[in-house]
């Protein structure tokens, strides 16, 4: 088992498929029978907490039921006094003063009933057992029949798989705070596969949606997610089963964190049998260890990247919330003299934004000093100087100097599974430092869009030859689509002069490449972003 941060995950028993060997693991997490490394035997892995779940409808039911009660309760209280012999309930409810409230209650009640019917109809599919069968021919996703659900299955041949990426959807971890397990297993396919069960999400992807090398686009991505602890254990067991059969298909680059990597001897043996040479899953493994071939003119003075948020944005947000609170309060007091029913409906509509702004206004006032403090990163010939805000101080900052001789490698990464629009996703640059055990948290403070973690094991196959682990990793985010805005400044004959020391954060990669090109890896796409004005 290979993990990027040394945390272990345990597995439980999987379903039995007739005629197929089943991988079984004890309740406590110790393997009674490990997945077979023999490519001639099929392996079955059960996936729990994956795909549709009956609990997914609970938030919608609760929200609809709450809104329905907001209409039914005042309606019942106001209409109770009007009900008399000879004056039926429906007649009272359809009177002009109650008609709008009655229609609203009926509509929300119908929504609740419809959601209940949909949940009951889909309940068998949500309760069906799900499993994946892995053998030498391919990968089969199976949903077992349950009640009136007839089941579904689809097979994906290995010949249709370009690359397999065991991408990490979680955040970095340190020795002090273990990460919540969030696993993604992506299979990039050459064609669409019809009839795939919904727990394997198949989507068409183009070049902006793919962060790894070796994928010919347009392609189709079959994704199995393990975002909960139990499902993460199952997805890890599935990755091990696939790795025992086709380790050569797993991604071997540096673009994304990999929570699972096949053993190097298994990958080498598989590539040797396939005749792929140095190219593993479409990645030139020799080119990874070489620094970026692109170089930039070194500035004559250090470059400071300013990570402060514009003050006008914070002030505008605060004044907007104050105006929203005052406006909602004024309108909820019925300044137009409307009757009870329309005035009550207006108050019901405004109470949610009123309470929301009342709750977020103190938070905006609290974070204003942090967002406007003079934080940033200075890149110079001697190293990096990181200035971050001191916690629990208004505008006090703390600076940390990092010499270049402590930096092992600077690696450009992808967007790590973020769900932002393809053109505007924030990518990251990882700076790996030599492990300093005497400094448990080497860069104190908050701000600068930085996360600090101590990596016990390699976080991808590509970083293994570049970095000596354990290591301290500084992860800095940047906007790849904004990088082309600075191209003319960096490629001019004079380069950034003394009058261009303060630059926006999207100049992070050009500054690092200009001062230490021999330690930068994965910077070949420096100016390939699409400028989003």
Buried (B, 14 or more C-beta within 10 A) or exposed (E): EBBBBBEEBBBBEBBBBEEBBBBBBEEEEEBEEEBBBEEEBBBBBBBBBBBBEBEEBEEBBEBBBEBBEBBBEBBEEBBEEBEEEEEEEEEBBEEEBBEBBBEBBBEBBEBBEEBBEEBEEBBBBBBBBBBBBBBEBBBBBBBBEBEEBEBBBBBBBBEBBBBBBBBBBBBBBBBEEEBEBBBBBBBBBEEEBEEBBBBBBBEEBEEBBBBBBBBEEEBBBBBBBBBBEBBBBBBBBBBBBBBBBBBBBBBBBBBBBBBBBBBEEBBBBBBEEEEBEEBBBBBBBEBBEEBBEBEBEBBEEBBBBBBBBEEEEBEEBBEEBEEBBEBBEEBBEBEEEEEEBBBBBBBBEBEEBBEBBBEBBEEBEEEBBBBBBEBBBBBBEBBBBBBBBBEEEEEEBBBBEBEEEBBBBBBBBBBBBBEEEBEBBBBBBBBBBEBEEEEEEBBBBBBBBBBBBBBBBBBBBBBBBBBEBBBBBBBBBBBBBBBBBBBEBBEEEEBBEEEBBEBBBBBBBBBBBBBBBEBBBBBBBBBEBEEEE
